[in-house]
């Protein structure tokens, strides 16, 4: 599996292209992602959103139409794709598939699991493909997603962090912003973040 990443927009939101078995999956195409994605995919099969914030979904619609692929979005965040609390001119996108919490999918022979970790948003999820975790805005390198935004929930984030702390395996974490890390590295900081919430 190959992974390409490009930070997009003023928030430097990581857009990922995962290539496996000659097929490309796009994760979180943010502001201005369309051209980079089009130049770096040969056989696109899906667009996945970790959650619904504008800086992760901005180019959904443009890429759906230009690449002719389906959009998969966490069910609880579908309303975020219709409007934005921050940017009025968000391009509206319509998911082809609403992902249920912790649902496992087979997309063109590629196994994908959405781990539901609400708190930053109601549908906030980590997307697992093979040995990679695409964590969106749940877990970052030495940080966690904000819980002071509209529809964020500190209590849900606490519950999510407690579940995250108990994960028995390790994988590389590719976050929505910043550098890669690992599950085991970030589990060491969970107690600190729990105290801050």
N, CA, C and O of each residue as an XYZ file, in Angstrom:
788
protein
N       0.837     -1.189      0.000
C       0.000      0.000      0.000
C       0.879      1.249      0.000
O       1.810      1.361      0.797
N       0.579      2.180     -0.894
C       1.288      3.452     -0.956
C       0.402      4.568     -0.424
O      -0.812      4.556     -0.628
N       1.013      5.532      0.258
C       0.272      6.646      0.838
C       0.913      7.955      0.398
O       2.105      8.173      0.613
N       0.127      8.814     -0.213
C       0.569     10.163     -0.558
C      -0.210     11.142      0.305
O      -1.378     10.914      0.622
N       0.452     12.244      0.686
C      -0.211     13.248      1.514
C       0.148     14.640      1.026
O       1.272     14.896      0.593
N      -0.832     15.539      1.103
C      -0.595     16.936      0.755
C      -1.455     17.823      1.661
O      -2.681     17.710      1.642
N      -0.832     18.706      2.456
C      -1.608     19.639      3.276
C      -2.323     20.658      2.385
O      -1.745     21.183      1.433
N      -3.591     20.929      2.711
C      -4.423     21.787      1.878
C      -5.002     22.964      2.660
O      -5.370     22.822      3.826
N      -5.082     24.130      2.011
C      -5.771     25.280      2.559
C      -5.058     25.949      3.714
O      -3.963     25.541      4.101
N      -5.680     26.979      4.264
C      -5.065     27.774      5.321
C      -4.865     26.982      6.606
O      -4.011     27.328      7.423
N      -5.659     25.909      6.793
C      -5.505     25.076      7.986
C      -4.574     23.892      7.753
O      -4.380     23.059      8.639
N      -3.995     23.826      6.540
C      -3.044     22.758      6.212
C      -3.609     21.382      6.572
O      -2.986     20.591      7.280
N      -4.795     21.135      6.064
C      -5.485     19.867      6.304
C      -4.909     18.789      5.394
O      -4.846     18.960      4.177
N      -4.496     17.691      5.987
C      -3.876     16.611      5.218
C      -4.906     15.891      4.357
O      -5.876     15.325      4.862
N      -4.676     15.923      3.053
C      -5.438     15.100      2.118
C      -4.576     13.900      1.765
O      -3.399     14.047      1.439
N      -5.162     12.718      1.831
C      -4.410     11.487      1.585
C      -4.933     10.761      0.351
O      -6.133     10.753      0.074
N      -4.011     10.156     -0.378
C      -4.350      9.214     -1.440
C      -3.704      7.877     -1.088
O      -2.484      7.778     -0.959
N      -4.530      6.864     -0.938
C      -4.051      5.519     -0.621
C      -4.172      4.690     -1.887
O      -5.245      4.617     -2.487
N      -3.086      4.071     -2.290
C      -3.105      3.224     -3.480
C      -2.805      1.791     -3.083
O      -1.761      1.496     -2.500
N      -3.727      0.915     -3.403
C      -3.571     -0.510     -3.091
C      -4.167     -1.328     -4.225
O      -5.271     -1.053     -4.693
N      -3.428     -2.329     -4.655
C      -3.884     -3.204     -5.736
C      -4.296     -2.403     -6.974
O      -5.247     -2.756     -7.671
N      -3.560     -1.317     -7.230
C      -3.829     -0.498     -8.407
C      -5.058      0.375     -8.312
O      -5.516      0.915     -9.319
N      -5.604      0.524     -7.098
C      -6.805      1.332     -6.899
C      -6.513      2.445     -5.900
O      -5.765      2.253     -4.941
N      -7.112      3.612     -6.135
C      -6.854      4.791     -5.312
C      -8.077      5.164     -4.472
O      -9.200      5.220     -4.973
N      -7.836      5.415     -3.190
C      -8.863      5.926     -2.286
C      -8.404      7.291     -1.785
O      -7.267      7.448     -1.341
N      -9.292      8.269     -1.861
C      -8.979      9.633     -1.417
C      -9.606      9.853     -0.053
O     -10.784      9.554      0.143
N      -8.835     10.371      0.891
C      -9.351     10.665      2.230
C      -9.229     12.162      2.511
O      -8.152     12.745      2.391
N     -10.349     12.766      2.886
C     -10.432     14.167      3.318
C      -9.885     15.166      2.291
O      -8.864     15.809      2.533
N     -10.561     15.293      1.156
C     -10.131     16.296      0.169
C     -10.586     17.694      0.584
O     -11.744     18.061      0.388
N      -9.681     18.457      1.149
C     -10.012     19.771      1.689
C      -9.957     20.881      0.656
O     -10.099     20.642     -0.543
N      -9.750     22.093      1.137
C      -9.770     23.283      0.295
C      -8.637     23.221     -0.737
O      -7.462     23.122     -0.382
N      -9.012     23.281     -2.011
C      -8.015     23.286     -3.079
C      -7.398     21.940     -3.395
O      -6.334     21.877     -4.010
N      -8.050     20.858     -2.984
C      -7.454     19.527     -3.164
C      -7.646     18.952     -4.561
O      -6.932     18.028     -4.950
N      -8.592     19.481     -5.315
C      -8.995     18.835     -6.569
C      -7.833     18.626     -7.537
O      -7.632     17.513     -8.023
N      -7.085     19.652     -7.817
C      -6.014     19.547     -8.824
C      -4.961     18.527     -8.402
O      -4.535     17.700     -9.208
N      -4.540     18.586     -7.134
C      -3.517     17.644     -6.657
C      -4.019     16.212     -6.744
O      -3.287     15.319     -7.171
N      -5.261     15.993     -6.342
C      -5.818     14.637     -6.401
C      -5.879     14.156     -7.852
O      -5.448     13.044     -8.157
N      -6.405     14.982     -8.732
C      -6.532     14.578    -10.135
C      -5.185     14.216    -10.749
O      -5.097     13.309    -11.577
N      -4.144     14.924    -10.344
C      -2.806     14.672    -10.887
C      -2.138     13.438    -10.285
O      -1.130     12.963    -10.809
N      -2.691     12.915     -9.189
C      -2.007     11.837     -8.472
C      -2.806     10.547     -8.353
O      -2.399      9.631     -7.638
N      -3.937     10.464     -9.045
C      -4.692      9.210     -9.067
C      -4.757      8.673    -10.492
O      -4.834      9.431    -11.458
N      -4.722      7.361    -10.596
C      -4.858      6.704    -11.895
C      -6.161      5.911    -11.980
O      -6.786      5.826    -13.037
N      -6.556      5.332    -10.840
C      -7.751      4.494    -10.831
C      -8.533      4.740     -9.533
O      -8.596      3.860     -8.675
N      -9.131      5.935     -9.385
C      -9.845      6.258     -8.153
C     -11.115      5.420     -7.992
O     -11.846      5.177     -8.952
N     -11.358      4.984     -6.752
C     -12.540      4.151     -6.498
C     -13.450      4.712     -5.409
O     -14.601      4.289     -5.300
N     -12.958      5.665     -4.591
C     -13.803      6.193     -3.512
C     -13.182      7.442     -2.900
O     -11.972      7.658     -2.959
N     -14.061      8.261     -2.308
C     -13.660      9.379     -1.454
C     -14.213      9.099     -0.064
O     -15.397      8.795      0.086
N     -13.366      9.198      0.945
C     -13.775      8.960      2.323
C     -13.565     10.218      3.157
O     -12.557     10.909      3.010
N     -14.528     10.510      4.036
C     -14.383     11.602      4.993
C     -14.240     11.042      6.397
O     -15.003     10.164      6.799
N     -13.261     11.549      7.148
C     -13.142     11.164      8.559
C     -14.225     11.843      9.389
O     -14.716     11.276     10.365
N     -14.597     13.065      8.995
C     -15.680     13.809      9.640
C     -16.099     14.926      8.698
O     -15.576     15.044      7.590
N     -17.053     15.751      9.148
C     -17.683     16.662      8.216
C     -17.215     18.096      8.209
O     -17.826     18.916      7.523
N     -16.164     18.451      8.931
C     -15.738     19.849      8.946
C     -15.267     20.313      7.574
O     -14.699     19.548      6.794
N     -15.522     21.603      7.304
C     -15.346     22.136      5.949
C     -13.947     21.915      5.397
O     -13.791     21.677      4.199
N     -12.929     21.990      6.244
C     -11.560     21.889      5.746
C     -11.178     20.458      5.379
O     -10.084     20.213      4.871
N     -12.087     19.510      5.640
C     -11.850     18.109      5.270
C     -12.753     17.655      4.121
O     -12.526     16.597      3.534
N     -13.775     18.451      3.800
C     -14.773     17.997      2.814
C     -14.949     18.963      1.643
O     -15.773     18.718      0.762
N     -14.192     20.046      1.622
C     -14.429     21.141      0.676
C     -14.491     20.682     -0.785
O     -15.338     21.143     -1.551
N     -13.599     19.781     -1.159
C     -13.511     19.354     -2.564
C     -14.275     18.071     -2.859
O     -14.113     17.490     -3.932
N     -15.111     17.620     -1.915
C     -15.899     16.401     -2.126
C     -16.654     16.420     -3.449
O     -16.478     15.544     -4.297
N     -17.500     17.437     -3.609
C     -18.414     17.472     -4.745
C     -17.668     17.561     -6.076
O     -18.004     16.872     -7.039
N     -16.658     18.415     -6.112
C     -15.888     18.584     -7.341
C     -15.235     17.272     -7.758
O     -15.206     16.936     -8.942
N     -14.712     16.529     -6.781
C     -14.041     15.265     -7.096
C     -15.037     14.147     -7.382
O     -14.783     13.291     -8.230
N     -16.167     14.148     -6.682
C     -17.210     13.172     -7.017
C     -17.564     13.258     -8.498
O     -17.665     12.245     -9.191
N     -17.749     14.476     -8.960
C     -18.210     14.681    -10.334
C     -17.107     14.460    -11.360
O     -17.359     13.921    -12.438
N     -15.879     14.875    -11.029
C     -14.807     14.750    -12.021
C     -14.221     13.346    -12.077
O     -13.756     12.909    -13.130
N     -14.241     12.634    -10.945
C     -13.660     11.286    -10.901
C     -14.709     10.185    -11.031
O     -14.374      9.024    -11.268
N     -15.990     10.558    -10.874
C     -17.095      9.590    -10.975
C     -16.943      8.461     -9.955
O     -17.011      7.277    -10.285
N     -16.735      8.876     -8.700
C     -16.597      7.893     -7.619
C     -17.577      8.233     -6.508
O     -18.108      9.342     -6.450
N     -17.812      7.260     -5.621
C     -18.750      7.440     -4.519
C     -18.073      8.090     -3.316
O     -16.880      7.911     -3.067
N     -18.884      8.852     -2.579
C     -18.437      9.529     -1.369
C     -19.008      8.816     -0.148
O     -20.211      8.576     -0.056
N     -18.107      8.480      0.799
C     -18.485      7.815      2.037
C     -18.230      8.772      3.201
O     -17.106      9.233      3.400
N     -19.294      9.070      3.975
C     -19.209     10.035      5.070
C     -19.864      9.460      6.319
O     -20.903      8.808      6.210
N     -19.289      9.679      7.511
C     -19.949      9.220      8.741
C     -21.377      9.771      8.843
O     -21.613     10.963      8.645
N     -22.305      8.892      9.150
C     -23.729      9.230      9.152
C     -24.051     10.439     10.032
O     -24.848     11.293      9.644
N     -23.439     10.513     11.203
C     -23.768     11.573     12.157
C     -23.266     12.951     11.724
O     -23.645     13.959     12.320
N     -22.426     13.005     10.705
C     -21.885     14.287     10.232
C     -22.466     14.729      8.893
O     -21.954     15.666      8.279
N     -23.514     14.077      8.439
C     -24.041     14.383      7.101
C     -24.512     15.830      6.979
O     -24.422     16.419      5.902
N     -25.018     16.415      8.087
C     -25.516     17.787      8.023
C     -24.391     18.802      7.797
O     -24.627     19.885      7.261
N     -23.176     18.450      8.205
C     -22.047     19.359      8.027
C     -21.757     19.611      6.541
O     -21.204     20.649      6.179
N     -22.127     18.667      5.701
C     -21.842     18.788      4.275
C     -22.837     19.699      3.550
O     -22.650     20.037      2.382
N     -23.903     20.091      4.270
C     -24.915     20.967      3.685
C     -24.632     22.438      3.980
O     -24.990     23.319      3.198
N     -23.991     22.688      5.108
C     -23.711     24.064      5.514
C     -22.505     24.057      6.430
O     -22.080     23.003      6.902
N     -21.955     25.231      6.679
C     -20.761     25.320      7.514
C     -20.917     26.416      8.552
O     -21.448     27.487      8.260
N     -20.458     26.148      9.750
C     -20.501     27.149     10.811
C     -19.480     28.249     10.583
O     -19.596     29.334     11.155
N     -18.465     27.977      9.742
C     -17.375     28.931      9.565
C     -17.379     29.613      8.204
O     -17.048     30.793      8.091
N     -17.758     28.862      7.170
C     -17.622     29.384      5.811
C     -18.960     29.235      5.085
O     -19.441     28.121      4.876
N     -19.549     30.357      4.709
C     -20.875     30.329      4.094
C     -20.877     29.726      2.700
O     -21.887     29.170      2.270
N     -19.755     29.827      1.985
C     -19.740     29.367      0.595
C     -19.216     27.939      0.441
O     -18.686     27.579     -0.610
N     -19.363     27.129      1.488
C     -18.957     25.723      1.401
C     -19.664     25.035      0.234
O     -20.892     25.068      0.161
N     -18.913     24.410     -0.683
C     -19.570     23.645     -1.751
C     -20.317     22.451     -1.155
O     -19.713     21.601     -0.501
N     -21.602     22.392     -1.379
C     -22.418     21.316     -0.817
C     -22.074     20.000     -1.503
O     -21.915     19.942     -2.722
N     -21.962     18.940     -0.694
C     -21.745     17.614     -1.262
C     -22.747     16.637     -0.656
O     -23.174     16.791      0.488
N     -23.103     15.652     -1.427
C     -24.097     14.662     -1.006
C     -23.436     13.290     -0.955
O     -23.032     12.763     -1.992
N     -23.318     12.702      0.236
C     -22.701     11.373      0.332
C     -23.512     10.321     -0.430
O     -24.743     10.325     -0.417
N     -22.796      9.440     -1.080
C     -23.442      8.291     -1.710
C     -23.711      7.197     -0.691
O     -24.604      6.366     -0.860
N     -22.906      7.217      0.382
C     -23.037      6.178      1.407
C     -22.789      6.809      2.767
O     -21.757      7.441      2.989
N     -23.752      6.632      3.682
C     -23.604      7.117      5.059
C     -23.098      5.971      5.927
O     -23.768      4.951      6.089
N     -21.909      6.160      6.477
C     -21.242      5.099      7.234
C     -21.753      5.070      8.666
O     -21.772      6.093      9.350
N     -22.166      3.897      9.108
C     -22.631      3.733     10.481
C     -21.419      3.600     11.427
O     -20.334      3.228     10.981
N     -21.594      3.897     12.720
C     -20.480      3.806     13.669
C     -19.811      2.433     13.648
O     -20.472      1.399     13.745
N     -18.502      2.449     13.522
C     -17.670      1.235     13.558
C     -17.979      0.256     12.427
O     -17.756     -0.947     12.562
N     -18.486      0.769     11.328
C     -18.829     -0.095     10.203
C     -17.579     -0.497      9.419
O     -16.661      0.298      9.220
N     -17.574     -1.752      8.984
C     -16.515     -2.271      8.122
C     -17.049     -2.369      6.697
O     -18.156     -2.854      6.466
N     -16.251     -1.906      5.758
C     -16.671     -1.886      4.361
C     -15.656     -2.613      3.487
O     -14.477     -2.721      3.826
N     -16.139     -3.101      2.369
C     -15.269     -3.645      1.332
C     -15.462     -2.761      0.104
O     -16.500     -2.808     -0.555
N     -14.447     -1.956     -0.191
C     -14.530     -1.035     -1.323
C     -13.601     -1.528     -2.423
O     -12.382     -1.368     -2.346
N     -14.190     -2.121     -3.435
C     -13.410     -2.644     -4.570
C     -12.310     -3.601     -4.095
O     -11.190     -3.582     -4.605
N     -12.654     -4.437     -3.110
C     -11.690     -5.416     -2.606
C     -10.752     -4.886     -1.537
O      -9.901     -5.628     -1.045
N     -10.886     -3.619     -1.166
C     -10.050     -3.033     -0.114
C     -10.879     -2.945      1.161
O     -11.951     -2.339      1.174
N     -10.373     -3.556      2.239
C     -11.097     -3.538      3.508
C     -10.850     -2.219      4.236
O      -9.711     -1.801      4.445
N     -11.950     -1.583      4.611
C     -11.904     -0.277      5.269
C     -12.785     -0.341      6.507
O     -13.927     -0.795      6.436
N     -12.252      0.116      7.656
C     -13.079      0.184      8.863
C     -13.103      1.602      9.391
O     -12.064      2.251      9.510
N     -14.306      2.084      9.710
C     -14.495      3.380     10.343
C     -14.643      3.172     11.845
O     -15.667      2.660     12.297
N     -13.641      3.560     12.621
C     -13.729      3.503     14.081
C     -14.357      4.805     14.572
O     -13.811      5.885     14.348
N     -15.493      4.702     15.235
C     -16.228      5.891     15.660
C     -15.659      6.425     16.970
O     -15.712      5.746     17.995
N     -15.112      7.645     16.938
C     -14.574      8.308     18.121
C     -15.163      9.718     18.205
O     -14.462     10.690     17.925
N     -16.439      9.847     18.586
C     -17.078     11.167     18.625
C     -16.485     12.052     19.715
O     -15.817     11.584     20.636
N     -16.750     13.331     19.578
C     -16.247     14.326     20.523
C     -15.904     15.606     19.797
O     -16.424     16.675     20.117
N     -15.025     15.493     18.819
C     -14.708     16.653     17.967
C     -15.920     16.995     17.104
O     -16.294     18.160     16.976
N     -16.520     15.980     16.524
C     -17.821     16.088     15.867
C     -18.616     14.837     16.242
O     -18.035     13.867     16.729
N     -19.933     14.842     16.025
C     -20.733     13.657     16.371
C     -20.317     12.394     15.620
O     -20.407     11.291     16.158
N     -19.859     12.558     14.369
C     -19.496     11.390     13.573
C     -18.017     11.131     13.450
O     -17.605     10.239     12.709
N     -17.210     11.892     14.158
C     -15.749     11.825     14.022
C     -15.247     10.370     14.055
O     -15.563      9.611     14.971
N     -14.477     10.012     13.056
C     -14.042      8.623     12.902
C     -12.575      8.532     12.517
O     -11.999      9.458     11.946
N     -11.994      7.393     12.845
C     -10.671      7.013     12.363
C     -10.886      5.954     11.287
O     -11.614      4.984     11.497
N     -10.257      6.142     10.151
C     -10.398      5.187      9.047
C      -9.191      4.262      9.041
O      -8.056      4.715      8.892
N      -9.433      2.981      9.202
C      -8.357      1.982      9.228
C      -8.279      1.250      7.899
O      -9.260      0.667      7.437
N      -7.103      1.286      7.291
C      -6.823      0.494      6.096
C      -5.478     -0.183      6.326
O      -4.450      0.485      6.439
N      -5.488     -1.498      6.394
C      -4.262     -2.264      6.684
C      -3.609     -1.775      7.982
O      -4.262     -1.734      9.024
N      -2.338     -1.409      7.925
C      -1.622     -0.999      9.130
C      -1.657      0.508      9.353
O      -0.848      1.039     10.113
N      -2.571      1.189      8.708
C      -2.641      2.649      8.814
C      -3.962      3.081      9.440
O      -5.026      2.530      9.160
N      -3.849      4.081     10.289
C      -5.004      4.759     10.884
C      -5.018      6.188     10.377
O      -4.076      6.942     10.622
N      -6.075      6.570      9.673
C      -6.248      7.944      9.232
C      -7.204      8.594     10.234
O      -8.416      8.378     10.200
N      -6.618      9.399     11.127
C      -7.334      9.775     12.349
C      -8.109     11.085     12.259
O      -8.722     11.499     13.243
N      -8.097     11.753     11.094
C      -8.856     12.991     10.998
C      -8.479     13.951     12.102
O      -7.298     14.222     12.321
N      -9.480     14.468     12.800
C      -9.228     15.406     13.893
C      -9.514     14.785     15.258
O      -9.840     15.496     16.208
N      -9.392     13.468     15.357
C      -9.528     12.827     16.671
C      -8.196     12.869     17.422
O      -8.107     13.437     18.510
N      -7.174     12.269     16.837
C      -5.850     12.198     17.475
C      -4.805     12.773     16.524
O      -4.778     12.453     15.335
N      -3.954     13.623     17.072
C      -2.819     14.162     16.327
C      -1.519     13.751     17.022
O      -1.536     13.092     18.061
N      -0.409     14.150     16.435
C       0.885     13.997     17.102
C       0.889     14.893     18.343
O       0.970     16.117     18.233
N       0.803     14.278     19.517
C       0.834     14.957     20.819
C      -0.338     15.913     21.033
O      -0.213     16.893     21.766
N      -1.459     15.637     20.406
C      -2.613     16.502     20.603
C      -3.898     15.747     20.272
O      -3.869     14.618     19.780
N      -5.030     16.406     20.556
C      -6.340     15.827     20.244
C      -7.196     16.901     19.582
O      -6.832     18.077     19.565
N      -8.339     16.484     19.035
C      -9.243     17.418     18.388
C      -9.914     18.354     19.375
O     -10.136     17.999     20.533
N     -10.232     19.540     18.914
C     -10.890     20.546     19.758
C     -12.304     20.107     20.126
O     -12.977     19.417     19.361
N     -12.735     20.524     21.313
C     -14.097     20.215     21.761
C     -14.867     21.484     22.113
O     -15.885     21.419     22.802
N     -14.387     22.642     21.644
C     -15.059     23.916     21.924
C     -15.751     24.465     20.683
O     -16.083     25.649     20.638
N     -15.970     23.642     19.696
C     -16.603     24.056     18.446
C     -18.084     23.670     18.458
O     -18.490     22.822     19.253
N     -18.895     24.277     17.591
C     -20.295     23.869     17.505
C     -20.423     22.359     17.259
O     -19.766     21.807     16.376
N     -21.265     21.712     18.038
C     -21.555     20.280     17.945
C     -20.428     19.396     18.490
O     -20.517     18.171     18.416
N     -19.376     20.004     19.033
C     -18.367     19.214     19.746
C     -18.912     18.844     21.120
O     -19.843     19.478     21.617
N     -18.326     17.815     21.731
C     -18.833     17.334     23.010
C     -17.676     16.795     23.851
O     -17.170     15.707     23.573
N     -17.245     17.547     24.888
C     -16.127     17.092     25.727
C     -16.370     15.739     26.385
O     -15.442     14.942     26.515
N     -17.614     15.469     26.804
C     -17.898     14.178     27.438
C     -17.695     13.027     26.450
O     -17.115     11.995     26.789
N     -18.183     13.222     25.227
C     -17.977     12.186     24.219
C     -16.490     12.001     23.924
O     -16.034     10.878     23.711
N     -15.732     13.103     23.911
C     -14.301     13.000     23.673
C     -13.628     12.208     24.794
O     -12.742     11.396     24.527
N     -14.031     12.433     26.030
C     -13.469     11.667     27.146
C     -13.721     10.173     26.953
O     -12.818      9.350     27.106
N     -14.966      9.842     26.615
C     -15.309      8.431     26.390
C     -14.491      7.843     25.239
O     -14.037      6.701     25.312
N     -14.309      8.623     24.187
C     -13.528      8.156     23.041
C     -12.073      7.931     23.420
O     -11.468      6.938     23.015
N     -11.511      8.851     24.196
C     -10.108      8.716     24.617
C      -9.917      7.503     25.518
O      -8.902      6.814     25.423
N     -10.878      7.241     26.384
C     -10.780      6.062     27.254
C     -10.782      4.779     26.429
O     -10.053      3.835     26.735
N     -11.604      4.748     25.384
C     -11.603      3.575     24.502
C     -10.307      3.481     23.711
O      -9.759      2.396     23.516
N      -9.827      4.632     23.258
C      -8.560      4.663     22.518
C      -7.410      4.146     23.372
O      -6.533      3.437     22.880
N      -7.418      4.497     24.630
C      -6.340      4.095     25.538
C      -6.238      2.581     25.679
O      -5.161      2.055     25.960
N      -7.351      1.877     25.485
C      -7.391      0.427     25.698
C      -7.098     -0.385     24.435
O      -7.104     -1.615     24.484
N      -6.847      0.273     23.322
C      -6.565     -0.473     22.087
C      -5.282     -1.270     22.264
O      -4.253     -0.689     22.610
N      -5.305     -2.584     22.039
C      -4.166     -3.443     22.374
C      -3.081     -3.533     21.314
O      -2.023     -4.109     21.571
N      -3.312     -2.985     20.137
C      -2.343     -3.114     19.050
C      -1.753     -1.757     18.694
O      -2.190     -0.726     19.207
N      -0.766     -1.764     17.819
C      -0.139     -0.522     17.380
C      -0.250     -0.395     15.860
O      -0.138     -1.382     15.133
N      -0.468      0.820     15.402
C      -0.486      1.119     13.976
C       0.041      2.536     13.789
O       0.051      3.334     14.726
N       0.477      2.840     12.573
C       0.874      4.209     12.260
C      -0.374      5.070     12.123
O      -1.350      4.668     11.489
N      -0.336      6.261     12.725
C      -1.462      7.188     12.694
C      -1.131      8.344     11.747
O      -0.118      9.027     11.901
N      -2.008      8.541     10.769
C      -1.886      9.636      9.803
C      -2.992     10.639     10.119
O      -4.144     10.421      9.744
N      -2.659     11.735     10.802
C      -3.703     12.649     11.280
C      -4.179     13.643     10.233
O      -3.602     13.765      9.152
N      -5.242     14.347     10.583
C      -5.801     15.345      9.684
C      -4.965     16.599      9.555
O      -5.133     17.369      8.610
N      -4.063     16.810     10.502
C      -3.142     17.947     10.474
C      -1.826     17.495     11.097
O      -1.824     16.736     12.066
N      -0.721     17.952     10.552
C       0.568     17.678     11.173
C       1.167     16.338     10.793
O       0.778     15.716      9.804
N       2.131     15.908     11.611
C       2.961     14.748     11.294
C       2.357     13.428     11.771
O       1.459     13.393     12.611
N       2.884     12.353     11.205
C       2.439     11.024     11.603
C       2.904     10.700     13.017
O       3.835     11.313     13.540
N       2.232      9.719     13.627
C       2.598      9.233     14.949
C       2.162      7.771     15.015
O       1.970      7.149     13.971
N       2.004      7.214     16.194
C       1.519      5.843     16.345
C       0.491      5.782     17.460
O       0.413      6.680     18.299
N      -0.293      4.719     17.462
C      -1.276      4.528     18.533
C      -0.578      4.482     19.886
O      -0.983      5.178     20.816
N       0.460      3.674     20.002
C       1.136      3.495     21.291
C       1.747      4.796     21.794
O       1.697      5.083     22.990
N       2.320      5.580     20.898
C       2.898      6.856     21.323
C       1.835      7.769     21.916
O       2.057      8.387     22.957
N       0.685      7.857     21.262
C      -0.337      8.801     21.727
C      -1.120      8.285     22.923
O      -1.691      9.078     23.672
N      -1.159      6.964     23.119
C      -1.817      6.432     24.313
C      -1.145      6.919     25.597
O      -1.791      7.004     26.641
N       0.127      7.233     25.524
C       0.861      7.692     26.709
C       0.362      9.049     27.197
O       0.584      9.413     28.352
N      -0.315      9.806     26.317
C      -0.746     11.157     26.663
C      -2.238     11.246     26.974
O      -2.752     12.331     27.248
N      -2.933     10.114     26.932
C      -4.378     10.144     27.123
C      -4.766     10.699     28.500
O      -5.690     11.506     28.602
N      -4.074     10.275     29.547
C      -4.423     10.751     30.894
C      -4.276     12.267     30.998
O      -5.077     12.927     31.660
N      -3.267     12.811     30.355
C      -3.080     14.262     30.357
C      -4.260     14.960     29.695
O      -4.775     15.951     30.213
N      -4.687     14.436     28.541
C      -5.787     15.082     27.828
C      -7.092     14.927     28.570
O      -7.938     15.820     28.522
N      -7.277     13.813     29.256
C      -8.484     13.627     30.058
C      -8.578     14.679     31.156
O      -9.664     15.170     31.466
N      -7.446     15.017     31.733
C      -7.424     16.040     32.778
C      -7.746     17.428     32.237
O      -8.244     18.281     32.972
N      -7.465     17.658     30.957
C      -7.688     18.974     30.369
C      -9.147     19.190     29.936
O      -9.591     20.324     29.761
N      -9.870     18.098     29.770
C     -11.253     18.209     29.279
C     -12.228     18.523     30.406
O     -13.429     18.648     30.166
